[in-house]
Protein backbone atom coordinates (compact mmCIF):
# COMPACT_ATOMS: atom_id res chain seq x y z
CA UNK A 1 0.00 0.00 0.00
CA UNK A 2 1.27 3.42 -0.95
CA UNK A 3 1.86 5.88 1.91
CA UNK A 4 0.24 9.26 1.27
CA UNK A 5 2.58 12.27 1.36
CA UNK A 6 2.13 15.06 3.87
CA UNK A 7 1.79 18.67 2.70
CA UNK A 8 5.48 19.36 3.30
CA UNK A 9 6.46 16.50 0.99
CA UNK A 10 4.26 17.50 -1.96
CA UNK A 11 6.19 19.35 -4.71
CA UNK A 12 5.07 22.59 -6.32
CA UNK A 13 2.25 22.20 -8.81
CA UNK A 14 3.10 21.63 -12.45
CA UNK A 15 6.36 19.81 -11.75
CA UNK A 16 6.96 16.28 -12.98
CA UNK A 17 9.23 14.83 -10.32
CA UNK A 18 8.65 11.15 -11.13
CA UNK A 19 8.50 10.80 -14.93
CA UNK A 20 6.86 7.66 -16.24
CA UNK A 21 4.76 7.07 -13.13
CA UNK A 22 1.39 6.87 -14.92
CA UNK A 23 1.58 3.07 -14.96
CA UNK A 24 1.27 3.08 -11.17
CA UNK A 25 -2.24 4.54 -11.35
CA UNK A 26 -5.12 2.54 -12.80
CA UNK A 27 -7.46 5.22 -14.10
CA UNK A 28 -9.82 3.07 -16.18
CA UNK A 29 -12.53 3.39 -13.55
CA UNK A 30 -12.99 7.04 -14.61
CA UNK A 31 -14.22 5.94 -18.00
CA UNK A 32 -17.83 6.38 -19.09
CA UNK A 33 -17.19 5.18 -22.66
CA UNK A 34 -15.02 2.27 -23.78
CA UNK A 35 -13.13 1.98 -27.08
CA UNK A 36 -14.04 -1.09 -29.11
CA UNK A 37 -11.72 -1.93 -32.03
CA UNK A 38 -12.99 -3.71 -35.12
CA UNK A 39 -10.04 -5.96 -35.96
CA UNK A 40 -11.26 -6.51 -39.52
CA UNK A 41 -11.38 -2.78 -40.30
CA UNK A 42 -8.14 -1.97 -38.51
CA UNK A 43 -5.14 -1.46 -40.82
CA UNK A 44 -2.61 -1.25 -37.95
CA UNK A 45 -1.57 2.24 -39.05
CA UNK A 46 -0.88 2.93 -35.32
CA UNK A 47 -2.30 6.46 -35.46
CA UNK A 48 -4.42 5.63 -32.40
CA UNK A 49 -1.23 4.55 -30.59
CA UNK A 50 0.46 7.85 -31.46
CA UNK A 51 -2.42 9.98 -30.20
CA UNK A 52 -3.45 8.01 -27.08
CA UNK A 53 -2.55 10.19 -24.09
CA UNK A 54 -2.60 7.21 -21.71
CA UNK A 55 -0.47 4.76 -23.74
CA UNK A 56 -3.43 2.39 -23.62
CA UNK A 57 -2.96 1.01 -27.13
CA UNK A 58 -0.72 -2.05 -26.75
CA UNK A 59 1.40 -2.83 -29.81
CA UNK A 60 3.62 -5.85 -30.49
CA UNK A 61 5.51 -6.42 -33.74
CA UNK A 62 3.93 -3.29 -35.28
CA UNK A 63 0.39 -4.56 -34.70
CA UNK A 64 -2.23 -3.57 -32.14
CA UNK A 65 -2.82 -6.49 -29.81
CA UNK A 66 -5.14 -4.94 -27.23
CA UNK A 67 -6.39 -1.84 -25.48
CA UNK A 68 -5.30 -1.51 -21.86
CA UNK A 69 -8.64 -0.80 -20.18
CA UNK A 70 -7.05 -0.41 -16.74
CA UNK A 71 -5.43 2.84 -17.91
CA UNK A 72 -7.80 4.00 -20.69
CA UNK A 73 -9.89 6.96 -19.51
CA UNK A 74 -12.31 6.75 -22.45
CA UNK A 75 -11.40 10.13 -23.96
CA UNK A 76 -12.19 8.89 -27.50
CA UNK A 77 -9.13 10.44 -29.17
CA UNK A 78 -8.26 7.03 -30.65
CA UNK A 79 -11.70 6.77 -32.27
CA UNK A 80 -11.59 10.34 -33.55
CA UNK A 81 -8.13 9.97 -35.09
CA UNK A 82 -8.64 6.52 -36.65
CA UNK A 83 -8.66 7.11 -40.43
CA UNK A 84 -10.71 3.97 -41.18
CA UNK A 85 -13.08 4.34 -38.20
CA UNK A 86 -12.06 0.95 -36.78
CA UNK A 87 -12.56 2.19 -33.21
CA UNK A 88 -15.90 3.22 -31.81
CA UNK A 89 -16.73 4.47 -28.35
CA UNK A 90 -19.45 2.54 -26.58
CA UNK A 91 -21.08 3.54 -23.28
CA UNK A 92 -19.44 1.54 -20.51
CA UNK A 93 -22.70 -0.18 -19.51
CA UNK A 94 -23.25 -1.42 -23.08
CA UNK A 95 -19.73 -2.82 -23.61
CA UNK A 96 -19.26 -6.60 -23.76
C-alpha positions as CSV (number, residue, x, y, z in Angstrom):
1,X,0.0,0.0,0.0
2,X,1.3,3.4,-0.9
3,X,1.9,5.9,1.9
4,X,0.2,9.3,1.3
5,X,2.6,12.3,1.4
6,X,2.1,15.1,3.9
7,X,1.8,18.7,2.7
8,X,5.5,19.4,3.3
9,X,6.5,16.5,1.0
10,X,4.3,17.5,-2.0
11,X,6.2,19.3,-4.7
12,X,5.1,22.6,-6.3
13,X,2.2,22.2,-8.8
14,X,3.1,21.6,-12.5
15,X,6.4,19.8,-11.7
16,X,7.0,16.3,-13.0
17,X,9.2,14.8,-10.3
18,X,8.6,11.1,-11.1
19,X,8.5,10.8,-14.9
20,X,6.9,7.7,-16.2
21,X,4.8,7.1,-13.1
22,X,1.4,6.9,-14.9
23,X,1.6,3.1,-15.0
24,X,1.3,3.1,-11.2
25,X,-2.2,4.5,-11.4
26,X,-5.1,2.5,-12.8
27,X,-7.5,5.2,-14.1
28,X,-9.8,3.1,-16.2
29,X,-12.5,3.4,-13.5
30,X,-13.0,7.0,-14.6
31,X,-14.2,5.9,-18.0
32,X,-17.8,6.4,-19.1
33,X,-17.2,5.2,-22.7
34,X,-15.0,2.3,-23.8
35,X,-13.1,2.0,-27.1
36,X,-14.0,-1.1,-29.1
37,X,-11.7,-1.9,-32.0
38,X,-13.0,-3.7,-35.1
39,X,-10.0,-6.0,-36.0
40,X,-11.3,-6.5,-39.5
41,X,-11.4,-2.8,-40.3
42,X,-8.1,-2.0,-38.5
43,X,-5.1,-1.5,-40.8
44,X,-2.6,-1.2,-37.9
45,X,-1.6,2.2,-39.0
46,X,-0.9,2.9,-35.3
47,X,-2.3,6.5,-35.5
48,X,-4.4,5.6,-32.4
49,X,-1.2,4.5,-30.6
50,X,0.5,7.9,-31.5
51,X,-2.4,10.0,-30.2
52,X,-3.4,8.0,-27.1
53,X,-2.5,10.2,-24.1
54,X,-2.6,7.2,-21.7
55,X,-0.5,4.8,-23.7
56,X,-3.4,2.4,-23.6
57,X,-3.0,1.0,-27.1
58,X,-0.7,-2.0,-26.7
59,X,1.4,-2.8,-29.8
60,X,3.6,-5.8,-30.5
61,X,5.5,-6.4,-33.7
62,X,3.9,-3.3,-35.3
63,X,0.4,-4.6,-34.7
64,X,-2.2,-3.6,-32.1
65,X,-2.8,-6.5,-29.8
66,X,-5.1,-4.9,-27.2
67,X,-6.4,-1.8,-25.5
68,X,-5.3,-1.5,-21.9
69,X,-8.6,-0.8,-20.2
70,X,-7.0,-0.4,-16.7
71,X,-5.4,2.8,-17.9
72,X,-7.8,4.0,-20.7
73,X,-9.9,7.0,-19.5
74,X,-12.3,6.8,-22.5
75,X,-11.4,10.1,-24.0
76,X,-12.2,8.9,-27.5
77,X,-9.1,10.4,-29.2
78,X,-8.3,7.0,-30.6
79,X,-11.7,6.8,-32.3
80,X,-11.6,10.3,-33.6
81,X,-8.1,10.0,-35.1
82,X,-8.6,6.5,-36.7
83,X,-8.7,7.1,-40.4
84,X,-10.7,4.0,-41.2
85,X,-13.1,4.3,-38.2
86,X,-12.1,1.0,-36.8
87,X,-12.6,2.2,-33.2
88,X,-15.9,3.2,-31.8
89,X,-16.7,4.5,-28.4
90,X,-19.4,2.5,-26.6
91,X,-21.1,3.5,-23.3
92,X,-19.4,1.5,-20.5
93,X,-22.7,-0.2,-19.5
94,X,-23.2,-1.4,-23.1
95,X,-19.7,-2.8,-23.6
96,X,-19.3,-6.6,-23.8
